[in-house]
Amino acid sequence: MRYVSTRGASPAVGFVDAVLAGLAPDGGLYVPEEWPTLTREQIAAFAGQPYAAVATEVLAAFVGDEIPRETLAEMCAEAYAGFTHPAVVPLTQIAPNGFIAELFHGPSLAFKDVAMQLLARLSDHVLGQSGRTQTILCATSGDTGGAAVEAFRGRANTRIVAMFPDGRISEVQRRFMTTAAEDNVRCVAVAGTFDDCQAILKDALADASLKQSVGLSAVNSINFARIVAQAVYYFTSAVALGAPGRAVAFCVPSGNFGDGFAGYVAKKLGLPISKIVVATNSNDILARAFQDGRYTRGAVAATQSPAMDIQSASNFERLYFECVRRDGLETARAFKAFAETGFIEIPPQALAAMRETFTGLSVGEGDTSRTILATLNETGQLIDPHTAVAVNAFHRSRDLEDPVVILSTAHAAKFPEAVAAAAGETPVTPRKARALAAKAERFDHLPAEADTIKAYVRAFAEG
Ligand SMILES: *Cc1c(COP(=O)(O)O)cnc(C)c1O
């Protein structure tokens, strides 16, 4: 299996190189040269299988012969053994045709665990095979850092440095990072904002000498392995509801469009998905793109669903490439222009192709809160604000005839203030996360200066 860049100007690489590189050298994102497919029989056989077994099959379709199947199976089994529900991603029902897929039973209580747990094992394994090590630098506004530290702590060939803006994330979010006792983890409270942390990360990644000497890399959602890991729960949920014998629709809360594109990947593999509703908060660039064909960056507004406060959805480039019939030159032109003008006019044929699968809806703050309360009243379930955005979009999508799976991306206890304000009830923190409160924290304070942080990363990697 070979991977090509969406911008058409990088050589094709294998799965391992695509995973280790992240971004392609021409600035594009990697996609498979040709889509693999699973037969109807293969998909039907997922019924009743453990989650890790389905993950192994889906992953194997993309890895080709670069990693032996038994190794993949071991990684998948290990990655999902730490989830606190035996189904890994269980379904609950909230309406006659509405089902919630709970993606939050991993160690950091948010759906990023599902992909990160697997990515950590995959990348650490391939590094070990080639005798290399890596240093991951990560900037977090809350959730990604916890998921990354949980996934990479204790890995033999990886060091991780997690930066967070001092005093600007919740105590629970901070403790998911700072209580890791393993030697390969460092946490840094940066005296600045999340934007400062991100600027420092960009500066470090652009520093060729640092990159070379410490094997610097990042764990952003553009990594194709993360997308593949996310396609797995589309299969387990749809098959539980009768696929491939009947079609299923999905409602997906979206920021960077990682989950949305993972659904497209599942469909390409052969899963009968009739519709994917992309639900955004008031940062609605994706909803507008599917509605009126204009992909236009706006100002980022702070909402109750902060993980979706994004106004340029990296994975949208992959869908664009697909829908302009894999024209790399056109994709490069469009996204280079977007970086400067903040605007892409989607060609009519490409828009029509997108709309065969996707529709977009944006959900305001009042509706998000009301949906948390209404869902509690109607079903007894407390949902988090990200999930509420998708549930609201589900209720507004009256034309969906197939069963609908709504992706629930975070545990309500991860956003206790917003949930309590909306529902008048404080969610109960799961037992494992409560234990963090008693653990010792370990982190360093550093100024928001790229040079200081780069020196810190270098000293950590070399010492
Ligand atoms: C990251 C995240 C999202 C957005 O997911 P994308 O795949 O980036 O669109 C939604 N909800 C939560 C809780 C998240 O952490």
The ligand as a Gaussian input file, in Angstrom:
#p B3LYP/6-31G(d) Opt

LIG

0 1
 C      -10.845000      16.890000      19.148000
 C      -12.252000      16.838000      19.603000
 C      -13.339000      17.033000      18.724000
 C      -13.149000      17.383000      17.266000
 O      -12.725000      16.316000      16.536000
 P      -12.122000      16.470000      15.050000
 O      -11.899000      15.079000      14.649000
 O      -10.873000      17.261000      15.205000
 O      -13.117000      17.164000      14.222000
 C      -14.609000      16.910000      19.230000
 N      -14.842000      16.656000      20.541000
 C      -13.830000      16.502000      21.428000
 C      -14.158000      16.256000      22.856000
 C      -12.510000      16.571000      21.000000
 O      -11.505000      16.416000      21.897000

